[in-house]
């Protein structure tokens, strides 16, 4: 027992004496870096239910985003040190992704379901407050929370649905600063939920094919959801 205790104490002492990479980088007022990552994009859709068409008939069309669609993200970041534990981070980002919609007419059982792939390119400006633990050798875990205004720069098309040009997301993230000899690597997992209705409710008036309107009008609102795995290099 004494030998085992001595061995553990020795190992612990050696661990504490581990050389710290970039020991003073967190003392800087500002930090800058780049980042890229992969994301999954989804939407929580609220359907209208039964709707009366122009010919007087009543149909019920159910719309759903049938999977989490993968995409790519890239951007830069700047971080302002507030004190030993808190910092404010801004990370302008571009998200390239898509959503896959399926429209099922419950009234006409023999009708083939309609489908749409909606591609989007978002310019995002995440604003986060980051709380980090004390540094332990060359790692430092953290959590962050904030909001992300987003601008959709994808042009409109004659599809069933379109999303609005702007949206706002609520963010919650967990990550870990890893101090390497020449730079800091920060893997992060982020969860985002849209706070506004992202569906363009005026799109039905812009459609040239009027037979598409019943599918457009089947959706009352939608809230975007994202899961983002990001690697920051600082």
Z-matrix of the N, CA and C atoms (Angstrom, degrees):
N
C 1 1.455
C 2 1.523 1 111.42
N 3 1.343 2 114.24 1 -43.79
C 4 1.464 3 117.79 2 -179.95
C 5 1.526 4 110.80 3 -64.01
N 6 1.341 5 115.30 4 -37.75
C 7 1.468 6 119.05 5 179.52
C 8 1.522 7 110.32 6 -65.30
N 9 1.360 8 115.91 7 -43.51
C 10 1.468 9 119.87 8 179.72
C 11 1.519 10 110.88 9 -63.76
N 12 1.344 11 116.98 10 -43.20
C 13 1.457 12 120.36 11 179.23
C 14 1.523 13 111.35 12 -63.11
N 15 1.329 14 116.48 13 -39.18
C 16 1.460 15 120.57 14 178.43
C 17 1.520 16 111.11 15 -64.95
N 18 1.359 17 114.95 16 -38.57
C 19 1.472 18 119.30 17 179.85
C 20 1.527 19 111.05 18 -65.52
N 21 1.365 20 116.69 19 -44.41
C 22 1.459 21 120.51 20 179.60
C 23 1.521 22 111.54 21 -64.98
N 24 1.329 23 116.32 22 -39.90
C 25 1.464 24 119.76 23 178.26
C 26 1.516 25 111.04 24 -63.96
N 27 1.359 26 115.55 25 -39.38
C 28 1.458 27 119.77 26 178.57
C 29 1.515 28 111.50 27 -65.66
N 30 1.369 29 115.53 28 -42.42
C 31 1.468 30 119.94 29 179.40
C 32 1.516 31 110.80 30 -64.01
N 33 1.354 32 116.08 31 -40.94
C 34 1.461 33 120.07 32 179.18
C 35 1.512 34 111.43 33 -64.14
N 36 1.318 35 115.93 34 -39.98
C 37 1.471 36 119.83 35 178.93
C 38 1.524 37 110.57 36 -64.72
N 39 1.343 38 116.31 37 -40.51
C 40 1.459 39 119.18 38 178.89
C 41 1.520 40 110.84 39 -65.11
N 42 1.363 41 116.15 40 -37.82
C 43 1.459 42 120.22 41 179.29
C 44 1.528 43 110.50 42 -63.81
N 45 1.327 44 116.73 43 -40.63
C 46 1.452 45 120.39 44 179.40
C 47 1.524 46 112.13 45 -66.32
N 48 1.325 47 116.96 46 -27.18
C 49 1.454 48 120.88 47 -177.85
C 50 1.525 49 112.61 48 -88.50
N 51 1.345 50 116.95 49 5.23
C 52 1.459 51 120.65 50 -178.40
C 53 1.522 52 110.41 51 -59.43
N 54 1.316 53 116.91 52 136.06
C 55 1.464 54 122.00 53 -177.91
C 56 1.520 55 109.76 54 -66.76
N 57 1.323 56 117.63 55 130.75
C 58 1.455 57 122.56 56 179.66
C 59 1.528 58 109.97 57 -89.93
N 60 1.329 59 115.72 58 127.57
C 61 1.455 60 121.24 59 174.57
C 62 1.524 61 109.57 60 -79.17
N 63 1.326 62 116.54 61 140.13
C 64 1.463 63 122.61 62 176.50
C 65 1.536 64 111.21 63 45.68
N 66 1.319 65 118.26 64 61.38
C 67 1.469 66 121.23 65 -172.23
C 68 1.520 67 114.74 66 -67.76
N 69 1.337 68 118.29 67 -20.84
C 70 1.460 69 119.65 68 -174.40
C 71 1.526 70 113.34 69 -109.22
N 72 1.340 71 118.03 70 4.53
C 73 1.468 72 118.93 71 -173.61
C 74 1.530 73 112.37 72 -65.52
N 75 1.326 74 118.24 73 -30.57
C 76 1.463 75 120.31 74 -178.67
C 77 1.523 76 112.80 75 -77.36
N 78 1.320 77 117.70 76 -8.50
C 79 1.461 78 120.70 77 178.72
C 80 1.523 79 112.30 78 -84.60
N 81 1.332 80 116.74 79 -9.67
C 82 1.459 81 119.31 80 177.81
C 83 1.524 82 110.51 81 -70.06
N 84 1.321 83 115.94 82 146.84
C 85 1.465 84 120.34 83 179.93
C 86 1.521 85 111.64 84 -66.90
N 87 1.339 86 117.14 85 -39.31
C 88 1.457 87 121.56 86 -178.86
C 89 1.524 88 110.49 87 -123.56
N 90 1.322 89 115.78 88 143.94
C 91 1.466 90 122.79 89 174.58
C 92 1.526 91 107.56 90 -124.13
N 93 1.318 92 117.02 91 141.45
C 94 1.466 93 121.33 92 178.46
C 95 1.523 94 109.32 93 -130.83
N 96 1.337 95 115.45 94 153.77
C 97 1.456 96 119.09 95 178.98
C 98 1.518 97 111.58 96 -172.52
N 99 1.317 98 114.76 97 -173.67
C 100 1.457 99 122.39 98 176.88
C 101 1.527 100 108.01 99 -125.69
N 102 1.321 101 116.21 100 164.85
C 103 1.459 102 118.79 101 178.56
C 104 1.528 103 110.48 102 -154.79
N 105 1.301 104 115.39 103 153.65
C 106 1.460 105 121.73 104 171.37
C 107 1.518 106 107.93 105 -146.57
N 108 1.327 107 115.98 106 161.48
C 109 1.456 108 118.56 107 -177.39
C 110 1.509 109 112.97 108 -171.63
N 111 1.310 110 114.85 109 -179.24
C 112 1.455 111 124.15 110 176.32
C 113 1.523 112 108.67 111 -117.41
N 114 1.319 113 115.74 112 146.39
C 115 1.456 114 118.61 113 179.10
C 116 1.527 115 111.29 114 -136.85
N 117 1.327 116 115.23 115 159.38
C 118 1.459 117 123.89 116 172.36
C 119 1.522 118 107.54 117 -115.82
N 120 1.333 119 115.82 118 130.38
C 121 1.461 120 121.52 119 -174.10
C 122 1.526 121 109.92 120 -117.96
N 123 1.338 122 116.13 121 133.70
C 124 1.456 123 121.92 122 -179.16
C 125 1.529 124 108.15 123 -142.78
N 126 1.325 125 116.06 124 173.42
C 127 1.462 126 120.73 125 176.67
C 128 1.520 127 109.66 126 -144.47
N 129 1.312 128 115.98 127 135.59
C 130 1.463 129 122.72 128 174.74
C 131 1.524 130 107.63 129 -92.58
N 132 1.345 131 116.66 130 109.79
C 133 1.460 132 122.22 131 -170.78
C 134 1.525 133 110.85 132 -101.89
N 135 1.340 134 116.28 133 136.86
C 136 1.460 135 122.17 134 172.58
C 137 1.525 136 108.45 135 -108.95
N 138 1.334 137 116.30 136 118.71
C 139 1.461 138 121.32 137 -178.37
C 140 1.526 139 111.74 138 -85.95
N 141 1.320 140 115.89 139 152.13
C 142 1.459 141 122.12 140 179.38
C 143 1.520 142 111.27 141 -74.15
N 144 1.339 143 116.50 142 -37.78
C 145 1.465 144 120.53 143 -174.84
C 146 1.517 145 110.39 144 97.04
N 147 1.320 146 118.69 145 -153.09
C 148 1.469 147 120.93 146 179.89
C 149 1.522 148 111.46 147 -59.12
N 150 1.338 149 116.75 148 134.58
C 151 1.460 150 120.95 149 179.27
C 152 1.529 151 109.58 150 -133.09
N 153 1.321 152 114.93 151 143.61
C 154 1.456 153 121.39 152 179.21
C 155 1.520 154 109.12 153 -90.71
N 156 1.336 155 116.53 154 122.26
C 157 1.457 156 121.90 155 -178.66
C 158 1.523 157 110.39 156 -84.99
N 159 1.333 158 115.74 157 173.92
C 160 1.456 159 121.09 158 -176.07
C 161 1.520 160 112.19 159 -64.58
N 162 1.344 161 117.93 160 -27.66
C 163 1.467 162 120.41 161 179.52
C 164 1.524 163 112.35 162 -85.96
N 165 1.340 164 117.22 163 3.97
C 166 1.447 165 121.27 164 177.09
C 167 1.519 166 114.83 165 93.20
N 168 1.316 167 118.46 166 -10.36
C 169 1.458 168 121.35 167 178.88
C 170 1.527 169 110.24 168 -75.92
N 171 1.340 170 115.25 169 158.18
C 172 1.454 171 121.43 170 -179.77
C 173 1.525 172 108.21 171 -116.38
N 174 1.328 173 116.94 172 127.07
C 175 1.460 174 121.90 173 179.11
C 176 1.526 175 109.39 174 -132.78
N 177 1.335 176 114.92 175 150.66
C 178 1.460 177 121.19 176 177.54
C 179 1.523 178 108.35 177 -118.48
N 180 1.320 179 116.25 178 116.33
C 181 1.465 180 122.31 179 -179.93
C 182 1.527 181 108.62 180 -114.99
N 183 1.314 182 115.59 181 125.74
C 184 1.464 183 121.72 182 -179.88
C 185 1.521 184 108.49 183 -103.60
N 186 1.318 185 115.90 184 127.08
C 187 1.462 186 122.49 185 -178.69
C 188 1.519 187 109.82 186 -114.91
N 189 1.327 188 115.46 187 139.33
C 190 1.459 189 119.32 188 -179.44
C 191 1.525 190 109.21 189 -150.28
N 192 1.336 191 115.64 190 148.98
C 193 1.463 192 121.47 191 168.29
C 194 1.517 193 105.54 192 -91.31
N 195 1.344 194 116.46 193 110.11
C 196 1.463 195 120.19 194 -164.74
C 197 1.521 196 115.04 195 -85.08
N 198 1.340 197 118.92 196 0.47
C 199 1.469 198 119.38 197 176.14
C 200 1.527 199 110.22 198 -163.04
N 201 1.327 200 114.52 199 164.92
C 202 1.467 201 121.29 200 171.42
C 203 1.531 202 107.31 201 -84.05
N 204 1.327 203 116.58 202 117.18
C 205 1.470 204 120.45 203 -175.46
C 206 1.528 205 110.47 204 -94.69
N 207 1.342 206 117.61 205 132.88
C 208 1.469 207 120.31 206 -179.07
C 209 1.521 208 111.64 207 -77.61
N 210 1.332 209 115.31 208 154.54
C 211 1.454 210 121.99 209 177.48
C 212 1.514 211 110.40 210 -154.19
N 213 1.332 212 115.26 211 -177.75
C 214 1.463 213 122.44 212 -175.09
C 215 1.513 214 109.43 213 -124.87
N 216 1.340 215 116.52 214 143.48
C 217 1.461 216 122.34 215 -179.61
C 218 1.529 217 110.10 216 -131.91
N 219 1.333 218 116.54 217 145.52
C 220 1.460 219 121.42 218 177.94
C 221 1.528 220 108.64 219 -151.40
N 222 1.347 221 116.27 220 147.53
C 223 1.456 222 118.14 221 179.93
C 224 1.515 223 112.83 222 -177.85
N 225 1.321 224 115.20 223 -168.22
C 226 1.463 225 123.32 224 178.19
C 227 1.522 226 107.64 225 -124.63
N 228 1.339 227 116.44 226 169.85
C 229 1.456 228 119.80 227 -179.84
C 230 1.517 229 111.09 228 -147.76
N 231 1.334 230 114.37 229 151.31
C 232 1.452 231 122.47 230 172.32
C 233 1.506 232 109.02 231 -137.50
N 234 1.338 233 116.91 232 137.86
C 235 1.459 234 120.31 233 -175.74
C 236 1.521 235 109.56 234 -130.52
N 237 1.316 236 116.36 235 130.15
C 238 1.465 237 123.54 236 180.00
C 239 1.524 238 109.15 237 -105.13
N 240 1.329 239 116.64 238 121.81
C 241 1.467 240 121.80 239 179.34
C 242 1.521 241 109.60 240 -76.00
N 243 1.348 242 116.33 241 123.01
C 244 1.462 243 121.41 242 178.76
C 245 1.529 244 111.26 243 -94.98
N 246 1.327 245 116.36 244 -44.50
C 247 1.458 246 122.12 245 173.38
C 248 1.524 247 107.68 246 -159.13
N 249 1.313 248 117.03 247 -161.65
C 250 1.467 249 120.17 248 -174.64
C 251 1.520 250 112.82 249 -63.07
N 252 1.327 251 117.14 250 -30.19
C 253 1.462 252 120.37 251 -173.30
C 254 1.527 253 114.10 252 -113.81
N 255 1.319 254 118.00 253 -26.46
C 256 1.458 255 121.28 254 -174.18
C 257 1.529 256 111.40 255 -109.01
N 258 1.335 257 114.92 256 146.67
C 259 1.461 258 120.85 257 174.44
C 260 1.529 259 108.75 258 -149.69
N 261 1.318 260 115.19 259 161.01
C 262 1.466 261 122.50 260 178.67
C 263 1.518 262 108.25 261 -113.99
N 264 1.341 263 116.48 262 125.59
C 265 1.469 264 119.97 263 -174.49
C 266 1.523 265 110.98 264 -121.55
N 267 1.320 266 115.09 265 135.60
C 268 1.465 267 123.60 266 173.64
C 269 1.524 268 107.13 267 -120.85
N 270 1.336 269 116.31 268 129.30
C 271 1.464 270 119.10 269 -176.16
C 272 1.533 271 111.04 270 -138.80
N 273 1.341 272 117.56 271 81.21
C 274 1.472 273 120.38 272 177.50
C 275 1.533 274 110.80 273 -54.98
N 276 1.336 275 115.86 274 131.91
C 277 1.460 276 121.28 275 -170.86
C 278 1.517 277 110.50 276 -140.96
N 279 1.327 278 115.39 277 149.28
C 280 1.462 279 121.63 278 169.49
C 281 1.524 280 108.08 279 -114.49
N 282 1.349 281 115.68 280 127.94
C 283 1.460 282 122.42 281 179.17
C 284 1.533 283 109.05 282 -111.22
N 285 1.308 284 116.58 283 122.49
C 286 1.458 285 121.89 284 177.19
C 287 1.535 286 107.88 285 -108.83
N 288 1.321 287 117.00 286 115.39
C 289 1.459 288 118.88 287 -175.25
C 290 1.509 289 112.42 288 -156.85
N 291 1.327 290 114.89 289 -169.27
C 292 1.454 291 121.22 290 -179.30
C 293 1.530 292 109.83 291 -159.18
N 294 1.332 293 115.48 292 163.14
C 295 1.464 294 122.72 293 173.25
C 296 1.521 295 108.49 294 -129.97
N 297 1.309 296 116.23 295 147.35
C 298 1.458 297 121.11 296 -179.87
C 299 1.526 298 109.12 297 -114.57
N 300 1.353 299 116.50 298 115.65
C 301 1.458 300 122.57 299 -179.12
C 302 1.523 301 110.28 300 -100.87
N 303 1.335 302 114.45 301 145.96
C 304 1.460 303 120.69 302 173.41
C 305 1.522 304 107.96 303 -128.30
N 306 1.358 305 116.32 304 130.76
C 307 1.458 306 122.98 305 -178.56
C 308 1.531 307 108.47 306 -113.06
N 309 1.329 308 117.01 307 117.97
C 310 1.450 309 122.22 308 -177.88
C 311 1.526 310 109.22 309 -116.40
N 312 1.340 311 115.97 310 119.09
C 313 1.468 312 121.77 311 178.88
C 314 1.524 313 108.71 312 -84.47
N 315 1.338 314 117.07 313 107.52
C 316 1.454 315 121.61 314 -178.04
C 317 1.529 316 112.40 315 -72.79
N 318 1.338 317 117.00 316 -21.88
C 319 1.461 318 120.93 317 -178.21
C 320 1.518 319 111.59 318 -77.36
N 321 1.344 320 116.27 319 -40.55
C 322 1.460 321 121.48 320 -178.70
C 323 1.521 322 107.86 321 -105.12
N 324 1.316 323 116.69 322 95.37
C 325 1.463 324 121.18 323 -173.80
C 326 1.520 325 113.30 324 -67.55
N 327 1.344 326 116.63 325 -22.96
C 328 1.462 327 119.76 326 -178.26
C 329 1.526 328 112.91 327 -91.19
N 330 1.340 329 117.52 328 0.39
C 331 1.469 330 120.64 329 -178.48
C 332 1.521 331 110.11 330 -79.87
N 333 1.323 332 115.92 331 136.13
C 334 1.464 333 121.20 332 178.48
C 335 1.535 334 109.16 333 -71.38
N 336 1.337 335 119.33 334 129.95
C 337 1.473 336 120.89 335 179.41
C 338 1.529 337 112.12 336 -58.85
N 339 1.312 338 115.82 337 136.60
C 340 1.461 339 121.35 338 176.22
C 341 1.526 340 109.43 339 -84.67
N 342 1.329 341 116.10 340 150.20
C 343 1.457 342 120.44 341 -178.75
C 344 1.531 343 109.62 342 -136.00
N 345 1.315 344 114.90 343 153.49
C 346 1.463 345 121.30 344 178.15
C 347 1.519 346 110.24 345 -149.06
N 348 1.323 347 115.88 346 133.25
C 349 1.464 348 122.18 347 171.22
C 350 1.520 349 108.02 348 -104.55
N 351 1.313 350 116.17 349 114.52
C 352 1.464 351 122.00 350 -176.69
C 353 1.521 352 109.48 351 -103.60
N 354 1.325 353 116.24 352 107.11
C 355 1.462 354 121.12 353 179.11
C 356 1.527 355 109.97 354 -85.95
N 357 1.334 356 116.10 355 141.19
C 358 1.459 357 121.05 356 -179.59
C 359 1.524 358 110.33 357 -137.57
N 360 1.327 359 114.38 358 149.39
C 361 1.465 360 122.24 359 171.69
C 362 1.520 361 107.31 360 -127.53
N 363 1.314 362 116.03 361 112.88
C 364 1.459 363 121.53 362 -177.18
C 365 1.528 364 110.73 363 -105.06
N 366 1.328 365 115.55 364 137.53
C 367 1.459 366 122.51 365 166.30
C 368 1.521 367 106.54 366 -102.60
N 369 1.328 368 116.62 367 116.15
C 370 1.468 369 121.82 368 -172.53
C 371 1.526 370 111.00 369 -115.60
N 372 1.328 371 115.86 370 150.89
C 373 1.467 372 121.84 371 177.22
C 374 1.527 373 108.98 372 -131.30
N 375 1.347 374 118.53 373 77.80
C 376 1.470 375 120.91 374 178.46
C 377 1.527 376 111.57 375 -64.00
N 378 1.332 377 115.70 376 132.97
C 379 1.461 378 123.58 377 177.07
C 380 1.527 379 106.59 378 -121.81
N 381 1.337 380 117.37 379 110.33
C 382 1.461 381 121.03 380 -170.67
C 383 1.525 382 112.24 381 -129.63
N 384 1.311 383 114.93 382 144.97
C 385 1.458 384 122.17 383 167.13
C 386 1.527 385 107.20 384 -99.07
N 387 1.326 386 115.96 385 126.32
C 388 1.466 387 121.86 386 -174.80
C 389 1.529 388 109.49 387 -112.07
N 390 1.331 389 115.58 388 130.42
C 391 1.455 390 121.56 389 175.63
C 392 1.527 391 108.45 390 -115.73
N 393 1.338 392 117.15 391 117.91
C 394 1.458 393 122.51 392 -177.42
C 395 1.518 394 110.47 393 -112.31
N 396 1.314 395 116.02 394 146.81
C 397 1.462 396 121.00 395 175.81
C 398 1.527 397 109.67 396 -76.12
N 399 1.307 398 117.13 397 179.71
C 400 1.459 399 120.50 398 172.12
C 401 1.528 400 109.52 399 -66.84
N 402 1.308 401 115.16 400 147.90
C 403 1.460 402 119.68 401 179.22
C 404 1.528 403 110.14 402 -71.96
N 405 1.346 404 115.70 403 134.03
C 406 1.458 405 121.26 404 175.56
C 407 1.525 406 107.48 405 -118.15
N 408 1.321 407 116.39 406 105.87
C 409 1.471 408 122.20 407 -173.51
C 410 1.519 409 109.72 408 53.14
N 411 1.336 410 119.03 409 -109.77
C 412 1.467 411 120.48 410 -175.15
C 413 1.524 412 113.27 411 -115.37
N 414 1.337 413 116.14 412 26.32
C 415 1.461 414 119.78 413 173.97
C 416 1.522 415 109.38 414 -134.72
N 417 1.349 416 114.98 415 152.76
C 418 1.458 417 120.43 416 178.88
C 419 1.528 418 108.83 417 -153.78
N 420 1.334 419 119.09 418 96.90
C 421 1.464 420 121.25 419 -179.77
C 422 1.522 421 112.05 420 -69.97
N 423 1.327 422 115.65 421 157.51
C 424 1.461 423 120.37 422 -179.47
C 425 1.529 424 110.54 423 -153.71
N 426 1.315 425 115.14 424 165.52
C 427 1.458 426 123.84 425 169.40
C 428 1.526 427 107.26 426 -129.16
N 429 1.319 428 116.34 427 154.08
C 430 1.461 429 120.10 428 178.38
C 431 1.521 430 109.79 429 -146.29
N 432 1.327 431 115.88 430 157.85
C 433 1.457 432 122.05 431 178.44
C 434 1.518 433 108.47 432 -150.52
N 435 1.328 434 115.95 433 151.78
C 436 1.457 435 119.83 434 179.91
C 437 1.507 436 111.77 435 173.97
N 438 1.332 437 115.97 436 -160.84
C 439 1.461 438 122.30 437 179.01
C 440 1.520 439 109.22 438 -126.71
N 441 1.338 440 115.20 439 158.03
C 442 1.461 441 121.08 440 179.48
C 443 1.520 442 110.30 441 -134.84
N 444 1.337 443 119.08 442 104.12
C 445 1.467 444 120.21 443 168.43
C 446 1.527 445 109.26 444 -70.17
N 447 1.332 446 116.63 445 138.56
C 448 1.463 447 121.37 446 -178.96
C 449 1.522 448 109.99 447 -129.96
N 450 1.334 449 114.86 448 145.30
C 451 1.460 450 122.44 449 177.33
C 452 1.515 451 108.41 450 -123.10
N 453 1.323 452 116.41 451 122.23
C 454 1.461 453 121.89 452 178.33
C 455 1.524 454 109.25 453 -88.76
N 456 1.330 455 116.84 454 117.02
C 457 1.471 456 120.71 455 -176.77
C 458 1.524 457 111.87 456 -103.99
N 459 1.336 458 118.21 457 12.11
C 460 1.461 459 121.61 458 177.19
C 461 1.518 460 109.79 459 -78.54
N 462 1.321 461 117.00 460 134.41
C 463 1.457 462 121.61 461 179.34
C 464 1.521 463 112.29 462 -68.95
N 465 1.331 464 116.74 463 153.63
C 466 1.458 465 121.45 464 179.85
C 467 1.528 466 111.11 465 -76.07
N 468 1.333 467 115.08 466 148.53
C 469 1.462 468 121.74 467 178.37
C 470 1.523 469 109.19 468 -131.91
N 471 1.331 470 115.68 469 167.18
C 472 1.456 471 121.38 470 177.78
C 473 1.524 472 109.79 471 -83.55
N 474 1.344 473 115.95 472 63.92
C 475 1.451 474 122.55 473 177.22
C 476 1.527 475 109.15 474 -109.73
N 477 1.333 476 115.36 475 172.69
C 478 1.464 477 119.79 476 -179.42
C 479 1.519 478 111.57 477 -60.40
N 480 1.328 479 116.98 478 -47.22
C 481 1.458 480 121.54 479 -175.74
C 482 1.516 481 111.06 480 -125.69
N 483 1.316 482 115.01 481 149.68
C 484 1.455 483 122.58 482 171.44
C 485 1.525 484 107.91 483 -135.38
N 486 1.331 485 116.22 484 152.24
C 487 1.460 486 120.25 485 176.62
C 488 1.517 487 109.76 486 -101.04
N 489 1.320 488 115.69 487 158.20
C 490 1.461 489 121.08 488 -179.34
C 491 1.519 490 110.93 489 -67.09
N 492 1.305 491 115.08 490 162.93
C 493 1.465 492 120.31 491 -178.15
C 494 1.531 493 112.71 492 -75.83
N 495 1.343 494 117.97 493 -12.71
C 496 1.462 495 120.00 494 -179.42
C 497 1.524 496 110.21 495 -141.28
N 498 1.325 497 115.71 496 156.27
C 499 1.458 498 122.56 497 179.55
C 500 1.525 499 107.86 498 -157.51
N 501 1.325 500 116.77 499 163.84
C 502 1.459 501 122.22 500 177.45
C 503 1.528 502 107.74 501 -134.21
N 504 1.338 503 116.15 502 130.61
C 505 1.455 504 121.76 503 -178.06
C 506 1.527 505 110.68 504 -113.71
N 507 1.327 506 115.32 505 148.85
C 508 1.458 507 122.70 506 168.95
C 509 1.522 508 108.15 507 -97.31
N 510 1.351 509 117.33 508 131.46
C 511 1.465 510 121.97 509 -174.20
C 512 1.524 511 111.85 510 -113.28
N 513 1.317 512 114.81 511 146.60
C 514 1.462 513 122.51 512 168.66
C 515 1.522 514 106.84 513 -144.95
N 516 1.336 515 117.21 514 127.97
C 517 1.461 516 120.18 515 -173.67
C 518 1.520 517 111.00 516 -138.98
N 519 1.324 518 114.74 517 153.33
C 520 1.470 519 122.44 518 171.18
C 521 1.526 520 107.10 519 -129.51
N 522 1.323 521 116.14 520 143.09
C 523 1.455 522 119.94 521 -178.64
C 524 1.518 523 111.28 522 -159.81
N 525 1.323 524 114.98 523 -175.14
C 526 1.456 525 119.87 524 -178.49
C 527 1.528 526 109.37 525 -151.18
N 528 1.332 527 116.44 526 123.41
C 529 1.462 528 121.21 527 172.78
C 530 1.523 529 108.74 528 -75.05
N 531 1.311 530 116.38 529 126.77
C 532 1.462 531 121.52 530 176.96
C 533 1.533 532 107.42 531 -118.80
N 534 1.325 533 115.87 532 118.88
C 535 1.455 534 122.05 533 -173.60
C 536 1.526 535 108.92 534 -92.35
N 537 1.322 536 115.94 535 109.66
C 538 1.455 537 122.62 536 177.57
C 539 1.529 538 108.65 537 -99.57
N 540 1.331 539 118.14 538 168.38
C 541 1.475 540 119.60 539 -174.94
C 542 1.525 541 114.51 540 -57.63
N 543 1.364 542 117.90 541 -35.59
C 544 1.463 543 119.40 542 -173.03
C 545 1.520 544 114.02 543 -116.44
N 546 1.324 545 118.15 544 -10.57
C 547 1.462 546 120.76 545 178.38
C 548 1.526 547 108.75 546 -161.20
N 549 1.325 548 115.03 547 171.88
C 550 1.462 549 121.34 548 178.27
C 551 1.528 550 108.30 549 -107.38
N 552 1.324 551 117.06 550 126.68
C 553 1.458 552 123.64 551 178.52
C 554 1.523 553 108.35 552 -105.76
N 555 1.345 554 116.51 553 129.17
C 556 1.466 555 120.82 554 -173.81
C 557 1.522 556 109.62 555 -128.86
N 558 1.330 557 118.27 556 97.77
C 559 1.472 558 119.57 557 170.44
C 560 1.527 559 110.11 558 -78.74
N 561 1.342 560 115.78 559 139.82
C 562 1.471 561 120.52 560 -176.64
C 563 1.520 562 109.99 561 -144.16
N 564 1.326 563 115.46 562 141.27
C 565 1.457 564 122.79 563 173.98
C 566 1.522 565 107.60 564 -114.89
N 567 1.346 566 115.49 565 122.56
C 568 1.465 567 121.08 566 -172.58
C 569 1.534 568 110.23 567 -122.60
N 570 1.335 569 114.86 568 138.56
C 571 1.458 570 121.84 569 176.95
C 572 1.532 571 108.23 570 -116.36
N 573 1.341 572 116.82 571 129.76
C 574 1.465 573 121.73 572 -175.92
C 575 1.525 574 110.20 573 -129.52
N 576 1.322 575 115.49 574 140.12
C 577 1.470 576 120.81 575 178.02
C 578 1.519 577 109.06 576 -133.91
N 579 1.331 578 116.22 577 130.21
C 580 1.454 579 121.56 578 -178.37
C 581 1.520 580 112.08 579 -72.37
N 582 1.323 581 117.10 580 132.59
C 583 1.462 582 122.45 581 -177.57
C 584 1.519 583 112.54 582 -92.14
N 585 1.329 584 117.96 583 -15.87
C 586 1.462 585 120.81 584 -176.69
C 587 1.528 586 110.46 585 -116.48
N 588 1.324 587 115.66 586 163.88
C 589 1.460 588 121.21 587 174.31
C 590 1.523 589 108.49 588 -72.82
N 591 1.323 590 116.83 589 113.35
C 592 1.463 591 119.92 590 -175.11
C 593 1.524 592 113.25 591 -90.01
N 594 1.336 593 118.78 592 -4.56
C 595 1.459 594 121.74 593 179.66
C 596 1.526 595 110.43 594 -79.45
N 597 1.327 596 116.54 595 132.72
C 598 1.465 597 122.07 596 176.20
C 599 1.526 598 108.25 597 -77.77
N 600 1.334 599 117.21 598 100.18
C 601 1.460 600 121.53 599 -175.60
C 602 1.529 601 113.06 600 -74.79
N 603 1.327 602 118.16 601 -10.28
C 604 1.463 603 121.72 602 178.75
C 605 1.530 604 112.71 603 -96.36
N 606 1.322 605 116.25 604 0.78
C 607 1.468 606 119.98 605 -175.25
C 608 1.528 607 112.49 606 -65.27
N 609 1.343 608 117.83 607 -30.25
C 610 1.467 609 120.47 608 -178.51
C 611 1.524 610 111.72 609 -60.14
N 612 1.333 611 117.59 610 -33.88
C 613 1.470 612 121.09 611 179.74
C 614 1.523 613 112.24 612 -71.91
N 615 1.334 614 117.19 613 -15.62
C 616 1.461 615 120.72 614 -177.75
C 617 1.530 616 113.21 615 -95.53
N 618 1.334 617 116.37 616 -5.71
C 619 1.463 618 120.10 617 -176.78
C 620 1.525 619 111.01 618 -75.34
N 621 1.318 620 115.41 619 134.84
C 622 1.465 621 120.93 620 176.05
C 623 1.523 622 110.86 621 -83.09
N 624 1.326 623 117.43 622 -33.64
C 625 1.458 624 122.61 623 177.36
C 626 1.529 625 108.27 624 -90.70
N 627 1.326 626 117.12 625 104.74
C 628 1.463 627 121.67 626 -174.69
C 629 1.521 628 112.73 627 -69.86
N 630 1.333 629 119.12 628 -18.13
C 631 1.459 630 120.94 629 177.48
C 632 1.532 631 111.63 630 -69.72
N 633 1.338 632 117.05 631 -14.53
C 634 1.459 633 121.31 632 179.41
C 635 1.525 634 112.24 633 -83.97
N 636 1.340 635 116.62 634 -14.95
C 637 1.468 636 120.04 635 -172.14
C 638 1.520 637 113.22 636 -62.06
N 639 1.353 638 117.24 637 -35.05
C 640 1.461 639 118.56 638 -177.41
C 641 1.530 640 111.74 639 -65.76
N 642 1.334 641 116.76 640 -28.73
C 643 1.466 642 120.43 641 176.88
C 644 1.530 643 110.40 642 -77.01
N 645 1.317 644 116.23 643 -39.18
C 646 1.472 645 120.41 644 177.58
C 647 1.521 646 111.10 645 -64.19
N 648 1.338 647 115.51 646 -43.64
C 649 1.469 648 120.12 647 -177.49
C 650 1.527 649 113.03 648 -76.67
N 651 1.326 650 117.54 649 -6.10
C 652 1.470 651 120.33 650 -179.54
C 653 1.521 652 112.48 651 -72.30
N 654 1.340 653 116.81 652 -18.11
C 655 1.470 654 121.55 653 -177.34
C 656 1.519 655 109.50 654 -104.05
N 657 1.309 656 116.05 655 123.54
C 658 1.455 657 121.36 656 179.13
C 659 1.528 658 111.97 657 -84.76
N 660 1.348 659 116.42 658 -42.88
C 661 1.461 660 120.70 659 -179.57
C 662 1.518 661 109.24 660 -161.04
N 663 1.324 662 115.35 661 167.57
C 664 1.457 663 121.43 662 178.07
C 665 1.518 664 110.51 663 -153.40
N 666 1.328 665 115.62 664 141.95
C 667 1.465 666 121.50 665 177.22
C 668 1.524 667 108.77 666 -123.44
N 669 1.322 668 115.88 667 124.50
C 670 1.461 669 121.06 668 -176.66
C 671 1.520 670 111.48 669 -74.63
N 672 1.328 671 115.09 670 150.99
C 673 1.468 672 122.43 671 175.18
C 674 1.522 673 108.05 672 -135.47
N 675 1.334 674 115.37 673 140.52
C 676 1.455 675 121.08 674 -179.84
C 677 1.520 676 110.39 675 -138.96
N 678 1.328 677 115.27 676 143.25
C 679 1.461 678 122.83 677 168.01
C 680 1.523 679 106.43 678 -121.94
N 681 1.327 680 117.12 679 124.38
C 682 1.464 681 121.12 680 -172.58
C 683 1.523 682 110.01 681 -124.93
N 684 1.312 683 116.08 682 127.06
C 685 1.466 684 122.45 683 172.51
C 686 1.518 685 107.35 684 -106.06
N 687 1.337 686 116.77 685 115.67
C 688 1.457 687 122.01 686 -171.10
C 689 1.514 688 111.20 687 -123.33
N 690 1.334 689 115.74 688 145.05
C 691 1.459 690 122.82 689 171.06
C 692 1.524 691 108.17 690 -115.50
N 693 1.334 692 116.28 691 118.27
C 694 1.457 693 122.32 692 176.29
C 695 1.526 694 108.55 693 -98.15
N 696 1.332 695 115.62 694 139.99
C 697 1.467 696 122.24 695 175.11
C 698 1.525 697 107.24 696 -120.80
N 699 1.331 698 115.05 697 119.03
C 700 1.470 699 119.64 698 -175.59
C 701 1.512 700 110.54 699 -125.70
